[in-house]
Amino acid sequence: MSRVFNFSAGPSAFPEAVLEQAQRELLEWRDSGMSVMEMSHRGKHFSIIAEELESDLRQLLAVPENYQVLFLQGGASAQFSLIPQNILKDKTKACYIKTGAWSEKAIKDAAAYCEVVVSASSEASKFTSIPNPDEWQLDQDAAYLHYTSNETIHGVEFGEIPDSQGLPLVSDMSSNILSRKIDVSRFGLIYAGTQKNMGPAGVTVVIVRDDLVGFAQKTTPSVFNYAEQAKNQSMLNTPATYNWYLVGLVLKWLQGQGGVKAIEQRNIAKAGLLYSAIDESSLYHNPVEVSARSRMNVPFILADESLDKPFLAAAEANGLFELKGHRSVGGMRASIYNAMPEEGVKALIDFMAEFERTH
């Protein structure tokens, strides 16, 4: 068997050690006599998995005690609608920062439940920058301020946690959670799909401060009511049990790597190598402002578009997969999440240099 370097934006590469452990434990988890995927979510064995999952995530992110940690279904996209349904309280407005495709989708879905105030936008730059915080127009009558911390498609990432000027701060961290240190206490709510840095698709993490729980609209389904799920340890309905288990294995792997602090330094190094190679090239170009460049998703454009297909074909022949850019922006995109080793990034850089030399 020969595994490739997988640069997919999500579902994305797993740590090989995690896949190997899951393989070993497929037929029997510990001494249970059964596979995790066969276990009752109410049983004693799965209870251990669930408790360790929450405990490990709290430890890795230093989640304060006055926050609920929920493991839900529906993907991060479901939260675009569920957040206003759960935390508007008696407000009718919410502020949003528009920095790319995913924040656009969040704005569109939230507009069905409240008046959306677009407090800042980088659309004029074709989403290649972060709007200047000094120019944000925040409405103090809003229920919260929402931003997407990393735009997977456009390759734009916030380098710092923004100042919400007293509004509860809400962030979609689907593509950079656990990749860099954050101060959870500065947020009202954090949400993330797990299919990039945390595990397989099918689990959505919601970390929500206690004072924002218990205000769901009457029309909110019970399985999407934060208070109801919190009271039932995220098991109001049957959860994606095997996916919880896999997320738990990834968290334990991350602990073994030295935690978030250590993995952040590796991510800085990997991104630095790739951006330097692009910047020094005459064939490749990254369109994002340097201060807004993502450590997780690195888009780049070839100077000659006719070389796109030959580039992708040659990349696959060299074991470098899923480098095609999103259909809405074209070009290439290398997603270098936590599980991508530096070896993979260096292999990509070497290939890019050779392709440039021969073309």
C-alpha positions, -999 to 999 in steps of 0.1 A, spaced: 0 0 0 12 34 -9 -5 64 7 -5 98 -10 -2 133 4 -38 144 6 -43 182 3 -81 181 4 -99 210 20 -123 186 37 -129 158 44 -92 160 48 -62 139 58 -61 120 90 -30 113 111 -18 79 100 -14 68 136 -51 75 142 -61 54 112 -39 25 124 -54 26 159 -89 27 145 -80 -3 123 -67 -22 153 -98 -14 174 -123 -20 146 -136 -54 158 -132 -47 195 -127 -15 216 -106 -22 246 -122 -52 264 -158 -45 254 -161 -75 230 -176 -52 203 -168 -25 178 -175 11 188 -200 13 159 -221 -15 175 -222 1 210 -253 16 225 -248 53 231 -263 48 265 -240 19 274 -211 20 299 -184 16 272 -195 45 250 -200 66 281 -162 64 287 -156 75 251 -179 104 254 -165 116 287 -129 114 274 -139 132 242 -153 163 261 -126 162 287 -98 162 261 -113 190 240 -117 211 271 -81 205 280 -67 212 246 -86 245 242 -86 254 279 -124 258 278 -136 276 310 -162 259 332 -189 283 323 -191 270 288 -211 241 274 -194 218 249 -218 201 225 -213 175 198 -241 179 173 -252 169 138 -260 188 107 -226 203 99 -214 238 106 -238 249 78 -268 240 100 -254 263 127 -258 293 102 -295 290 110 -294 275 145 -272 303 160 -298 330 156 -325 306 166 -307 299 199 -290 331 210 -309 361 196 -327 363 230 -350 394 227 -329 410 200 -339 413 163 -305 421 148 -271 405 145 -238 418 131 -217 398 106 -183 403 90 -182 392 53 -148 378 43 -156 350 18 -179 323 7 -186 308 41 -194 340 59 -217 349 29 -236 316 34 -239 324 72 -253 358 64 -278 345 39 -292 318 63 -292 341 94 -313 367 74 -343 343 76 -344 348 114 -331 384 121 -320 416 105 -284 410 94 -261 440 97 -230 435 75 -206 455 97 -176 451 73 -169 434 41 -138 426 19 -159 418 -11 -144 448 -29 -110 431 -28 -125 398 -40 -121 385 -5 -83 387 -5 -81 407 27 -95 413 62 -115 445 66 -98 471 86 -112 468 122 -111 506 126 -138 508 100 -162 482 113 -197 495 119 -210 475 149 -246 480 160 -248 479 198 -285 467 195 -273 435 179 -274 402 197 -239 392 186 -210 397 162 -202 368 139 -171 362 119 -155 333 100 -120 329 114 -106 311 83 -122 312 49 -114 278 33 -121 288 -3 -104 321 -5 -75 313 19 -80 342 42 -75 340 80 -79 363 109 -45 366 127 -61 380 159 -94 377 177 -114 408 168 -127 433 193 -165 428 194 -170 460 214 -191 443 241 -212 421 217 -211 383 223 -185 371 197 -194 342 176 -170 324 153 -171 297 127 -137 279 133 -144 249 111 -111 251 92 -87 263 118 -99 251 152 -71 234 172 -45 248 148 -36 278 169 -40 290 204 -72 310 212 -87 325 243 -121 308 245 -132 333 272 -133 360 246 -161 343 227 -198 338 233 -199 309 209 -175 289 188 -186 263 163 -168 240 139 -173 210 117 -148 183 125 -138 172 90 -107 193 87 -86 193 119 -106 171 142 -118 140 125 -143 127 99 -174 146 86 -205 141 106 -199 159 140 -202 196 147 -187 210 179 -205 240 195 -188 257 225 -213 281 240 -211 303 271 -238 295 297 -254 329 296 -263 323 260 -280 290 266 -317 286 272 -332 312 249 -341 291 218 -371 302 198 -402 281 203 -400 269 167 -364 255 172 -364 217 169 -354 201 202 -324 183 188 -311 217 177 -319 235 210 -286 241 228 -302 239 263 -319 206 256 -287 190 242 -267 204 271 -291 187 296 -287 154 277 -249 155 272 -254 159 234 -274 127 233 -310 139 231 -310 117 200 -286 90 189 -253 107 181 -228 98 154 -211 74 178 -183 61 156 -174 96 145 -173 108 181 -148 80 187 -126 90 158 -127 126 169 -116 115 203 -86 96 188 -75 127 169 -77 147 201 -55 122 219 -31 122 189 -29 160 192 -21 158 229 7 134 221 21 160 196 24 185 224 -10 201 222 -22 232 204 9 252 213 32 228 196 11 221 166 7 259 160 45 262 156 45 234 131 17 250 112 36 283 111 66 265 97 47 246 71 28 276 58 60 297 58 78 272 36 49 270 11 43 308 9 80 314 4 82 290 -25 52 307 -41 65 342 -36 99 333 -50 84 318 -81 76 334 -115 49 308 -123 29 307 -91 10 335 -74 -10 338 -42 -36 367 -44 -42 371 -6 -27 401 13 3 389 33 -13 399 66 -44 379 59 -29 347 45 -43 314 59 -20 289 75 -45 262 67 -56 268 31 -30 281 6 -45 290 -28 -22 298 -57 -27 306 -94 -5 295 -123 6 324 -146 -6 303 -176 -40 288 -170 -35 263 -198 -10 246 -175 -36 239 -148 -46 204 -161 -10 193 -168 0 205 -133 -28 185 -116 -21 154 -136 17 156 -129 10 162 -92 -11 131 -89 16 111 -107 39 123 -79 15 113 -51 1 148 -45 -37 147 -45 -67 171 -42 -48 203 -52 -75 217 -75 -89 250 -63 -125 255 -55 -147 258 -86 -158 293 -77 -122 307 -77 -102 283 -98 -65 278 -97 -49 255 -70 -53 251 -33 -32 232 -8 -49 225 25 -22 219 51 -41 211 83 -27 197 114 -24 161 100 -3 172 70 33 165 78 61 189 69 73 161 46 42 165 25 46 203 22 83 198 11 72 172 -14 48 197 -29 74 225 -30 99 202 -47 73 192 -73 63 228 -80 99 238 -85 104 209 -110 72 217 -128 82 253 -132 116 243 -144 102 221 -172 74 245 -182 
